[in-house]
Amino acid sequence: MSVPDGLRKQLLDMSPANLPMAYLVRQSLLKALAEGLDWTTDVATGSSEPLQIPLSLEERMQLSERIAGRDVSEEVAALSLVDAALRQMRSDDQDEAI
């Protein structure tokens, strides 16, 4: 999957270490799937070098369930869920700061 520049920057900014982008995407996606997050805005793919994000059969099934009834690809769904997870993390951080 090709991560758009804005999402790529957000993932790098949240990483305390210089972790690989594929790892950051996978972990954010798994967080979104585990927490049952959904998305309202589709995130289009970027023009960067494509990343291969390995998903187990169960994870792919969860992703397919989220796609059901929507006209989006797995890649757009995954990026949209990563974006939703990042939004939730930022929201949680702001709530803790108050």
Beta strands, then each sheet from edge to edge (+ up, - down):
end
